[in-house]
Amino acid sequence: MVTIIATALLYPLLPGQMVIHMNGDGDLGNYVPKVAAAWLILGMLLFELVLLNGVKKLMIHNALQTTYDYEVPSDENIEKAKKVKKYMITLKASIGGMLLFIHFFFLFVNMELLPAAIMDVLIQVLIGALFITLGIAGWKCNIPVNMPGWGNEQPDEVNLTVNRFTMIAFVIGGSLSPVNVLMNEPYTTIWMISMLGVLPIIGIIAGVIQGNKQWKKIEGDP
């Protein structure tokens, strides 16, 4: 609510056309009407909150492993649900904080209170920091991973293996993604996709493969 009121107060001070991007040569571009630019990110923030609340409920339900409301989950699954809740709170706070920062940064740049030259660099650094934050939070929380065929009682060390590979990939990708500000197109886009898309997927695949091996080894123990 405070953000909406602050945006409404700043709205009359904004230019009719607002810049939302600066290319690799330092030229301002992508001008859009202020009615769209001023409220776009707040709309994204609202969508993010609704979406992640839904995801949180699904993940908690999955962690509890209960089909009906009257079922009593085990203490182990209750603990898993707590980890999911903790991670999702971190996720919502991180994404929400980043969007709010970018929102007011855009407003202040278009009001000429901040230099536009740092626009893209700052956004890339924020995105990288977001991935690092999520990686560290996921590492600490060790959120439950229920892979097909693993059953509901997979040992913590199997779950830990999948999470470690995934979260390390998130941290590495987030750390290296801002390097793209030193590149020119099309290498900038390729680098971002590689660091923030391909690398985390590779981490997930590697974690699942290693977790499967570990799970089979545990099942084979006498």
N, C-alpha and C positions, 0 to 999 in steps of 0.2 A: 504494500500500500504506500509506503514512504517513497519507493522508487517511482511509482505511478504519479504521485503528487509532484515529486521533484522534476520529472520529465515534463509534466504539464506546465510547470512554472517556467522551465527553460524553453518550451516550445516556441513562444513568440520571438525569441532571440535567435532562432535558427534561420539560415537562409532557405529560400524556396526550393533550391536544388542542393542536395547534400552528397558529398563524396563519400564512397564507402570502400574505395580501393586505391592503391598506388602501385603502379607496375614496377618492374625491375629497374627501369631507367630513372625512377624517381618522379615520373609524371602522374599527376592525379587523374583518375578516370572513374568510370562507372557512377555517374551522377544519377540519383533517383529523387523523386519528390519527397519532401521532408515528412509528409504524412505517413509514408511507407518506412522511410529510414528511421524516423524517431521512435516508431513503435514495433518495428520488425523484431528486434532482439528480445523485447519484452514478451512478444508473442511466442518466440522460440523458447523462452524461459518457462512460460506457462505450460507449453507442450511438453517440455522436458520433465517438469514436476509431475504432470499427470501420467506420462509414460513410465517414468521410473517408479512411481508409486505402484502402478500395476505390475511392473516387473518384480518389485520387491515382494508383493503379496504372492506372486507365483513361485518365486524362489523360496520363500519361507514355507509355503505349503509343500513344496517339493522336499525341502529339508526335513520337515516334520514327518513325512511319509505317512500321512493320515488321509484316508479317503472320505471319511465322514466326520462331522464336527464333534460327535459324541465320543470318538476314539481318543484314547489317551496316548500321546506320543511318548517314546522312551526318553530317558534323561539324556542319552547321547544325541538323539535327534533334536531335542530342545536346545542343546548346546550348539548344534550346527545352525539352527534357526537364528540364534543370537549372533553368530558370526556373520550370517547373511545380512541381518538387520544392520549390524555395525558397518559392514562394507558398503551397503546401499546408502546409508546416511552420509558416509564419506564421499561416495560418488555424486549424490545430489548436491552436497555442499560445494564440491570442487567445480562441477560443471556450472552450477548456479552462480558461484562467485566469479568464475571466468566470464560468463555471459554478461553479468552486471558490470564488471570492469570494462569490458569491450564496449558495452552500451554507452556508458558515460564518457569513455575515451573518444568515441565517435562524435558524441555531442560537443565535447570541448574542442576537438579538432575543427569541427565545422563552425564553431563560434570563434575560431582563431585564438583560443586560449592555450592550445598545445600545438607543437610542430607536427605537421602531417608526415614529415620525413621518417619518423619512427613508427608509423602506423603498421606496416606489414611486418617489420622486425619484431615489434612488441607482440603482435598476434601469434607469430610463429613461436616465440619464446613461451607464451602462455599455453599454447597447445602442447608444446613439449613438456612443460611443467605439469600439465594436467595428466599426461600419460605417466610421468614419473610418480606423481602422487598416487594414482590408481594402482600402479605396480607395487609401491611400498605398502599401501593399505592392504592390497590383496595378499601380499607376503605375510604381513602381520596377522591378518584375520584367518588365513588358511580356509577360505570359503569352501564349502562342500562341493564335490564334483561327482555326480551320479551318472556314469557312463553306461550305455546299454551293455548288458551281459555281465556287469560287475556286481549286481545285486545291491542290497541296501546296507550291507554290513562291511563294506570295504574298509580295510585298516587305515588309520590316519596317515601312515607313511606313504600309502599309495596316493591318497588325496594330496598329500604334501608335495609329492613328486610332480604331479600335473600342475599344481599351482606355482611351484618354483620355476619351472620352465616357462610358463606363461608370463608370470610377473617379471622375470628377468628380461624377457623379450620386450615387455612394455617399457621398462626402465631404460634399456639400451636404445629403443626406438625413440622415446621421448627425449633422451639426452642428445641424440645425433640429428634429430629432425631440424632444429634451428640452423644447421649448417647450410640449409638450402638458400638462406638469404645471400650467400656468397656466390650463388650460381645464377645462370640465365636460363630462360625457357629454351627447350622443353625439359631440361635437366631438373629444374626446380620441382615441377609436378611429379616427375618420375621418382625423385628422391623422397618426397613426402609420402607418396603411395607406398614406396618400398619400406620406409621406416615405420609408418603409422598403420599400414595395412598388411603388407606381406610379412614383415618380421613378426608381428604378434601372432599371425596365423601359423607361421612356422613354429613359433614357440608352443602354441597349443598342440599342434600335430606331434611335435617332439615329446611333449609332456604326456600325451595320451599313449604314444608308442611305448615310452619308458614305463608309464604306469601299468600298462597291460602286461609288460614283461615282469614287473614286480609282483603284480597280482597273481600271475600264473606260477611264479616261483613260490609265493606264499601258499597257494592252493596245493602245490606239489609237496610241501613240507609234511613230514609224517606227524 
